[in-house]
Amino acid sequence: MSTDPTVADGSSGMIQYVCVSRPHYRAGRSVPDGRGSLTIIQGRWAYCAAARPAEKHEWQEIQPVPVQGIRHARSWTAPA
Protein backbone atom coordinates (compact mmCIF):
# COMPACT_ATOMS: atom_id res chain seq x y z
CA MET A 1 0.00 0.00 0.00
CA SER A 2 1.29 3.46 -0.87
CA THR A 3 2.23 5.89 1.87
CA ASP A 4 1.68 8.81 -0.51
CA PRO A 5 -1.59 10.46 0.67
CA THR A 6 -2.42 11.75 -2.82
CA VAL A 7 -2.57 8.16 -3.99
CA ALA A 8 -4.36 6.79 -0.94
CA ASP A 9 -7.20 9.34 -1.05
CA GLY A 10 -7.59 9.52 -4.83
CA SER A 11 -6.88 13.25 -5.06
CA SER A 12 -4.16 12.73 -7.66
CA GLY A 13 -6.21 10.38 -9.83
CA MET A 14 -9.16 10.73 -12.14
CA ILE A 15 -12.50 9.12 -11.33
CA GLN A 16 -13.52 6.88 -14.22
CA TYR A 17 -16.51 5.05 -12.73
CA VAL A 18 -19.41 6.31 -10.63
CA CYS A 19 -22.06 4.36 -8.78
CA VAL A 20 -25.45 4.96 -10.38
CA SER A 21 -27.48 2.81 -8.00
CA ARG A 22 -30.72 4.74 -7.46
CA PRO A 23 -30.67 4.36 -3.62
CA HIS A 24 -27.01 5.44 -3.53
CA TYR A 25 -27.70 8.40 -5.83
CA ARG A 26 -30.51 9.56 -3.54
CA ALA A 27 -28.48 9.06 -0.36
CA GLY A 28 -25.45 10.76 -1.91
CA ARG A 29 -27.34 14.02 -2.40
CA SER A 30 -27.07 14.61 1.38
CA VAL A 31 -23.32 13.83 1.44
CA PRO A 32 -20.97 16.76 0.69
CA ASP A 33 -19.46 16.71 -2.81
CA GLY A 34 -16.27 14.63 -2.89
CA ARG A 35 -16.97 12.94 0.46
CA GLY A 36 -18.33 9.68 -0.90
CA SER A 37 -16.31 6.48 -1.04
CA LEU A 38 -13.50 5.60 -3.43
CA THR A 39 -12.55 2.16 -4.65
CA ILE A 40 -10.70 0.59 -7.57
CA ILE A 41 -12.61 -1.04 -10.44
CA GLN A 42 -10.52 -2.72 -13.16
CA GLY A 43 -7.48 -0.68 -12.08
CA ARG A 44 -9.30 2.67 -12.21
CA TRP A 45 -10.77 4.96 -9.55
CA ALA A 46 -14.48 4.55 -8.85
CA TYR A 47 -16.64 6.83 -6.70
CA CYS A 48 -19.91 6.30 -4.82
CA ALA A 49 -21.61 9.48 -3.58
CA ALA A 50 -23.48 7.60 -0.85
CA ALA A 51 -20.28 6.68 1.03
CA ARG A 52 -21.53 3.12 1.47
CA PRO A 53 -18.52 1.03 0.43
CA ALA A 54 -19.82 -2.29 1.80
CA GLU A 55 -23.09 -2.23 -0.17
CA LYS A 56 -23.74 -3.45 -3.74
CA HIS A 57 -23.01 -0.85 -6.44
CA GLU A 58 -24.00 -0.27 -10.06
CA TRP A 59 -20.87 1.11 -11.73
CA GLN A 60 -21.02 3.23 -14.86
CA GLU A 61 -17.97 4.37 -16.80
CA ILE A 62 -17.73 8.15 -17.21
CA GLN A 63 -15.42 10.63 -18.87
CA PRO A 64 -12.53 10.98 -16.39
CA VAL A 65 -13.06 13.70 -13.79
CA PRO A 66 -10.94 14.68 -10.77
CA VAL A 67 -12.48 13.90 -7.39
CA GLN A 68 -12.64 17.67 -6.82
CA GLY A 69 -14.94 17.86 -9.85
CA ILE A 70 -17.51 15.43 -8.44
CA ARG A 71 -20.95 17.00 -7.97
CA HIS A 72 -23.52 14.79 -6.27
CA ALA A 73 -26.50 16.52 -7.88
CA ARG A 74 -25.18 15.69 -11.37
CA SER A 75 -26.85 13.06 -13.48
CA TRP A 76 -24.09 10.88 -14.96
CA THR A 77 -24.20 9.65 -18.52
CA ALA A 78 -22.01 7.07 -20.19
CA PRO A 79 -19.22 8.35 -22.45
CA ALA A 80 -19.82 8.18 -26.19
QUINOR-V30315 format. One record per residue. RES is the residue in three letters. PHI is phi in radians with two decimals (999 if undefined). Layout:
BEGIN
res = <RES,RES>
phi = <PHI,PHI>
END
This chain:
BEGIN
res = <MET,SER,THR,ASP,PRO,THR,VAL,ALA,ASP,GLY,SER,SER,GLY,MET,ILE,GLN,TYR,VAL,CYS,VAL,SER,ARG,PRO,HIS,TYR,ARG,ALA,GLY,ARG,SER,VAL,PRO,ASP,GLY,ARG,GLY,SER,LEU,THR,ILE,ILE,GLN,GLY,ARG,TRP,ALA,TYR,CYS,ALA,ALA,ALA,ARG,PRO,ALA,GLU,LYS,HIS,GLU,TRP,GLN,GLU,ILE,GLN,PRO,VAL,PRO,VAL,GLN,GLY,ILE,ARG,HIS,ALA,ARG,SER,TRP,THR,ALA,PRO,ALA>
phi = <999,-1.28,-1.66,-1.34,-1.12,-1.25,-1.48,-1.11,-1.76,1.45,-1.19,-1.71,-1.88,-1.85,-1.33,-2.09,-2.39,-2.23,-1.41,-1.96,-1.00,-0.99,-1.08,-1.25,-1.06,-1.09,-1.10,-1.16,-1.15,-1.68,-1.70,-0.98,-0.87,1.42,-1.84,-1.34,-1.90,-1.90,-2.63,-1.96,-2.13,0.85,1.37,-2.21,-1.18,-2.27,-2.29,-2.09,-1.11,-1.29,1.00,-2.15,-1.13,-1.49,-1.59,-1.20,-2.09,-2.08,-1.53,-2.24,-1.26,-2.26,-1.11,-0.95,-2.48,-1.20,-0.99,-1.18,-1.61,-1.23,-2.23,-1.15,-1.43,-1.27,-1.67,-1.46,-2.19,-1.21,-1.16,-1.22>
END
